[in-house]
Amino acid sequence: MVTKKTFDASEVEIQQPKSSDFEEEFLKGAPAVEIDVMPAPSTGAGDKQYLEELRFNEQMVEVMVHESTDEKAENPVFTACNGVTQYFLRGQPQKVRRKFVAILASCKEHAIKTVEYTQPDGARAMRIERSSSLKYPFSVIHDPAGKKGADWLRSLLQSST
């Protein structure tokens, strides 16, 4: 029996937001938020790189969205890219275009809780703790891009989306 090598997205550590004190976060002003913007295609030497990236995102990748113990969890999981829809049936391996895997990797849930603590000077204070996880945990069963695909996915999973 031949075993396929898989890449389990849930094994990659997702970048966690920093905890902060309530006073720092809300009374002194929230930190600036950086927004990644994909550059528009150029008409010069960058066209080749842009076309390679488009080709890469159209490759077929075999993935499986994990089953959930939550009886109200979406099944199938809906994604869309540029007006094209893709459904993922939980627990079933599917071959889909890489661009839809990028959407799965970007779907994260964020939780925030406040913790009360005592400062060294005896004053009571509040700390805000944040955590993130994948909304739809999944595994990559086969990626024709090999290491390049694994590195691409790892960087997406570790981003702060």
N, C-alpha and C positions, 0 to 999 in steps of 0.2 A: 504494500500500500504506500502510495506517495503522499507525503504530507505537505500541504502548502504553507509557506511562511506567511504569517500575518503581521500587520502593524496595528496594534491596539491603541487607539487614540487615548483611551482612559489611562494608559501607562505613562503618558507624557505629562509632565508637571505644567499646569496652567499658571501663567503669571498671575500672582495675587496682588490686588491693590494694597497699598500701605495703610496701616491703621493710623489714626490721627486723633489728637485731642479735640474735643468739641470747640474749645475756644479758638484754636488754630484754624480749624476748618471753616467755621461759620461766622465768627466774630471778627476775624482779621482778613477775611476774604478767601474764597476758594482758589486753589491753584489753577493756572491756565490749562486748558485742555488742548492737546495737539490733535489735529485731524489729518489723517493720511489722505492725500488726493492723488488718484492715478493720473499721470500726465497724459495729455491729449497726444494722439499719434502725430509724429512730425512728418515732414515731407523730405527729410534728408537721410543721413546715415543711420538714424535711429529706427527707420522703417523695418530693417531686417530683424532687429532685436524685438520690436513690437510684434512682428508677424510670428517669430519663434514663440513668443509668450502666448499669443493667441492659439497657435498650433498645440502647445503644451497643455493649455486649458481645455482643449477639445479631445484630448486622449481619453480612451475608455479605461476606467479603473474599476476593479471588482471590490465592492464594499458590503458591509452588513451593519445595519443599525441594530444595536442591542435591544433585546426585549426589556420591558419595564414591569416593575411590580405594581406600579400605579395603574389601577383599573381605568382611570380617566386620561391616561397618556395617549397622545395622538397616535393613531395607527390607521392609515399610513401617515408618514411624516411628509408634509408638503414643503417643497422648495421651488423657487423660480429664479431664472436668470435671463434678463433681456426679453421678457415675455414668454420664455419657454419654461414649462412646468416639468417637475420631476418629483415623483412620489417614491418614498422609501418604505417598503414593508418591513416591519420589525422582525428580526430573527431570520430573514431570508437573504442570502447572498445575491447581489445584483451588480450588473455591469452598467456603470453610468459615466457620464463625462466628468472630468476632473473639476470643472467649474462648480458642479453641484456638491462635490466633496468639500470644496472651499467654503461653501455656504454652511454645510454641517459643522465644519471646524470653527466657523465664526459665531455660531449660535451658542451663546453662553448664558447661564443664569448667574445672577449676582445677588448676594445676600448681604445685608447690613444689620449689625446689632450694636447697641450701645452698652458699654460696660462701665459701671461706676467703680471708682477706686479712690484710695486715699493717697494724696501726694506726700512727699517726705516732710513737708511743713505742717501736715495734719489737715489740710484743706481737702474737701471732697471735690472730685472732678469726674468728668465723663470722657471715655475714649470710644471712638468709633472704629469698629472692626469690620472689614470687608472680606468677602471670600467669593470666588468664582469657580464654576464647574461647567462642563459641557451639558447643554440642554438635551442633546441627543447623542449619547455615547455610541461610538462606532468603531469598527475595525476595518482596516484595509487588508483584503485577502490577497490581491495581486495588483501590483503597480508596474506597468511596463517600463517606467522611467527608472526603476531601481533606486539607487542611493539618492539621485537627484529628486525623485518624488518623495522619498522619506524625509529628506532635508527640507523640502518645500512645505510638507505637511507639519513637520515639527515647528518650523518658524511660524506658521499660521496658528498652531495651537498655543504657542507661547506668547503670542501677541496679546495686547490688552483690549481686544475688541469686546 
